[in-house]
Amino acid sequence: MKVALHGPRRICAILAVVVQPIADEQARGYLVAHLEARGESLYARLDERLRAMAHTPLILWLIKEAGKAVSWPKNAIHEGFVQSAPITQKGYPF
């Protein structure tokens, strides 16, 4: 915790949470733990870009929820993320 003093009577506390990236094996294990055999299949179908995005806990959770909600054809997860986000000049949805 970082404490900053501003004048003689004011104390302002700043709290931060640091989220460490998730390793590929941890992401696969998470999907398998929550989706069993379907999680293994889902992880195997993630392309390089989605696997990189799965290093973030929120995105990994979204991938798990998407995999739980419907039966996905081979590349539908990637296409779903790309189609749902506006594309910038660089071609990325962010």
Secondary structure, 3 states (H helix, E strand, C coil): CEEEEECCCEEEEECCCCCCCCCHHHHHHHHHHHHCHHHHHHHHHCCHHHHHHCCCHHHHHHHHHHHHHCCCCCCHHHHHHHHHCCCCCCCCCC
